[in-house]
Amino acid sequence: MKTRKRRQDPDAEYNFWQPATDMMSALVYVLLLIIALLGLYLLSDYTGLEEPSSSSEEAASSGWHDDDYDGWHDGGADDDPGDGDGRYDQQIIQTGGGGGGGGYDEDGVKAAVFAELIDEETERRIQEAGVRFELYRTDTAHLINGSLQTLNTYYPEKISYREYETTGEGTFYLPEKIWQGSYYFRQLSEPEGYDAAADTYYDVDRMYDWPEPYIVQIRVAPCKNIIRLQMNDAETQQPVGGGTFRVIAAEDIITKDGTVRYTQGQQMDTITCDEAGYGESVELYLGKYTVQQQSSPNYYTTMQQDLDAEVEKKNGSDPELHKIDTEKTTILLNVTDELTSSALEGAVFTVTNRRTGTTQTVATDGAGQIRLTDLDKSTTYLIREQQAPENYRPDDTDHTVIVAADGRIDGAGSTTLDITNRLLRVSISAVDTVLRSNTEGEQLSLYNEQDQLIRSWTSSDSGQLFTDLTEGSYYVVRGKADPANARKYPFTVQDTASTQNWTVPVFTLRSAVALAVLAVVAAGVVWLLVFLWGILARRRKARKAAAAQDETLDQSENKS
C-alpha cells in the first residue's frame, strides 16, 4: 500500500519552544552524567579502589609546603574549623608508642593529617619554619624498622614528597591522605633552641577529612646546658674550694614558643665550688648570663669583675670551663734605708689581729720584705716594728690595716707598706787649715761627753765614718789620746738621715809651704805694682815737662 506524504499546512502555527526544550533535556542528561562520574571518583577514596601510598626509591625528595597544595593551611585562618587558636576540637595524638593498625586495605579508611610542633614544657606551639620531617609506617609484617612513605600531589602536575617542612607557624599538612595504620614522624632538623625530638608515633584508625584532620603533636624539649667554673689560686694555680657564685640572666631569655623563661637581672642559681675548686650550675635555658661572686674562701678576695657566660646547645662535649684565678689578701712590708733606699734585712715586726688578739712576729728577708697572707676577713691588723737592723733606728709608727668582708683592703686585693729605717752617719776628717783638703796621717781620737774614748784612728783622705753613734755631744782630740791636756774639738750628733760631716783643722808642713809660696807671690805682686807705678810716674813727669817747653816756645813766638 502506497503511503502518501502529508503536506504541512502553510497556515499552521510554528512551535518555537521545541528546540529549547530539547537542548535543556540534553544539558540535564550531561549534568547527571558528570555527577555520577564525580560520585564514583569520591567513592574511590573510601572503597579501596586506589593503591595505597608506599615507599618509593624513585620518588623525588622535595619538601612539602602549604604553597604546594592550594586551599589548605594551618590554624589562624578565617575558615579554621577549630576553636580559633590554630588547633582543632578533636582528639590530639601525642608522642607515644604506636600499636598495630590493620592492613593497607582494611575498611578502605584514609585520613588527612595535620602536624604541629609543641613545646613539651609549655604546651605552646613553636612557630618556626623549615623544620623537616620524614613519615614512616610500621604496622605491616614485612616492615622491620619502618617504611619511609612517599606521598604525592597531582595538580597541576604530579609531585612526590619524602620530606615535610613546617611553615612559619610551626605546622604542616601531609600532602595527601594516608591509609589507616601505625606511623611515626622522624625529625630531620631541630627548631632553634630545641633538642631533637624522639620519633613521634601515632595510629590512624578511622577516617579524617581535610576540614577536620587528624592532629599529631610533635613534642620537643627546649635546649638546656650548664655553666662550669674552676677556681684556682692566682699565684700557685692550685685549686681553691669554697667560693659561691650567683648566676644572673644578662638578658630576657625567650624560647621560640614565645615564653619568657627568665627576665634580665633575675638570679637563676647559686654555684658552690667543691674542694677541688669545681662548680657547675643547674641546667639553664640557652642565652647569656652574668656570674657574680657572692662569697670567697677564707683568706681570699672576692672577684670584683663579673664573668660573662653564654649557655650554648649541647654538642656532645663538655661546656666551656670558665677558669677564675682568685688572689689571697696580702699585706707587703717593704723596709729600706731612709737615705740610700737600699733593702734592709732583719727588721723585726709584730702583727696583731685585733679581733682575736693573737700576735705573730716576722722579720724582713734579704729583699727587705715581709709578705703577710692568711688574713681573716672583717679584721683590723696592727703592725709595729720592734727591732731594726744593726745600728738602725726602728720606725716608731703604728700601722693599721683593715681587711673588709670581701677580703679586700681599700678595695684592692693587696696593699704595700713602705717603711724606712734611719741610720745616723757621722764622718770625721782632718782638714788642712790652709788648703782645706783632707789630711792623711793625723792621729785622731773620739770621746763622748763622759770623756770615754770611743775610737782612735789615723786620718785618711776620705774621712772616718761612724754609724754607731747616738744623739749627743762628742769631741775629737788630735795627737796623743790625752783629753785632760789636749785641745778638744767639740761636735753634736743630731737625729737626721743625712751624713753629718765633722772636720778637725790641722796646720801642716804643706800649710807652711803654702803660706810661704803665698807670701812670695804677694811680695812679687807688690814689687810689680811698685815698679809699674814708678814707670807711670816718670811718664807723667815727662809729659808735663814737654808741655811746659811747648808753652815757653809759643810765648817766645808771640813776642816776636
Steps between C-alpha positions, in 0.01 A plus 500: 500500500647821398514772762478855420711758664295748698543851393555759767239762519667826426242675708564279810665666817882431548621364852806716597560333848569154367878552424559668836330213682712248316821693592409524869432126510843431353668727755321323787618163369862629481481647853369171639784317328762738656346457847508122460868506396587732791323268742700206370822701548414595856397147586838378378663676803306282743458171317863407451495551127830694516831341579635620838804731520819316583872554503652559163869502431434696179292780659637849516610623842363855483331645815132567553388859546155655525572681175511163320143416590252779439219557743644338819688670781535475871326684784427869509304531171139618473381157393675325788266220605650493851457725799670802347843454659652297220408159653213263436226385736559129473728231638867599487753221454827568684837330505470140609531140390290396200313172501408287202240659282373255240595443136524745215152430371313445827159669479640737233563773765720800414573807708624854450785575745598833653818528712617774735820562701427530871726604790467207738536726806253776414267315256536801270565484128856567381467742212798429279512420130724247329504221760513182292343156558460161334198267524538128577248215526553212744192277509565240227686177550766568241591845642765415756626850577223695336447596139566852373177630346490696177189713448385667180302793368364500145401856420615671288756222464605201704744578783639241739594590858736323738560795736259746657584844636325718755362839405572817693230397747673171577249273324463294182247279320579174332439568128254211466294277721664191642353154558409385844790344687792574734742781410767721645666829408879511509653844556781597261576845642429681828337834575740764623566451871342155518632145518418239242164335557461125538305320229135600534276190469128510427220270376241585238190286566218692336432750225597866540427753227679826420267734688563304819831318453668255729730712723845383606693699758878469462630585841853637540694610807680835521878472510671537834860491612715586801762760594826351629750679726850418623661709776880504528750692710624788282863445606535122534217390265396245760125433537317711758165379632218665685405797282134567416372676188165645392376422149295791363324530163680766295201535266141384464522129420215421255442168324345462154156427642497861623544414868720730711696247701713751695495879517812714490656532847319196639719272715470146372739297712785502751817306420715369787850379416608174664837422659651456154387853409239368255137606482216485251153646471170328450392459138406839358324608183723622218604865526742745660563509875708694753692320774562704817704376793287498813765387747864401484694236694674605821819701441397576138351812342163512330499539122401856410458467123197299394547199274305487172381150411286375214303177522518327163338191356653166594732361235620177658792656689519675837401868505772763528682499835528856631823532699505751785837599648440615855764687697582490868464811709858623542684761706854566375752672731790661316779629730781718359777736612361851528801656328611242240168309449693173523309195630543421868508140611418398857247767597263333751125579511206385708163451326199502734150381407281739694193279471660191648787667688759261354843635406766364267862615463657523156827634355600642162683278253803581284281718279389696804142367471237320704197348322198454730222265380236279664327813621152477651216699348327782689812538714736784596874428520753707698856490364790636704879483456663356808862481397697664220812356338832574670568871566168601337226680682162319473192666357281604793174524302211263578358382167132396490358292215130408470397190303137538386232230482583437133867442586610829348704784646371840388339326203817320391618145550832610648673797657866599545643676804825682415698537822837672534760464777744777585872456549701782668808553283792713629817563295811646682791632295828683566500801265799712403446850641635675194425261214162383640563143386495175697828429664641154538704364787355707781430316827142570613294374796126528561354541851145530629390765745591267788863509374480138396717408207289363217761450230849609393613495136739648250336736255474426130394697197139374528424562864389255768132391487311420822155331489474390863477838668188614679374851540711713737823699545847377401849640450811409306861519625792532261823321573553301818182380667518729802170680539615674818769713333423476129299747300145382452290543189130466611212375276135401541330194345144574380213271397510553126513274197773696322868441571644738765852613406744612775843651423810545720724785370873407476802731424753285317823545307291527191322786669836675571620446145173624372528811717861563390406466138211729565732758663745485210220542255364791702845669518545456127164651435585798723840553329334478161243755601769739632703457182204570280411801714852646457482462124166674489634787722802560274282508195268758657800716601642485148166599348477799737857616410426477132180692543683780690769529226234522232330778690829698532564475125153623423551806720833581331342484155219730604747769622688487176 
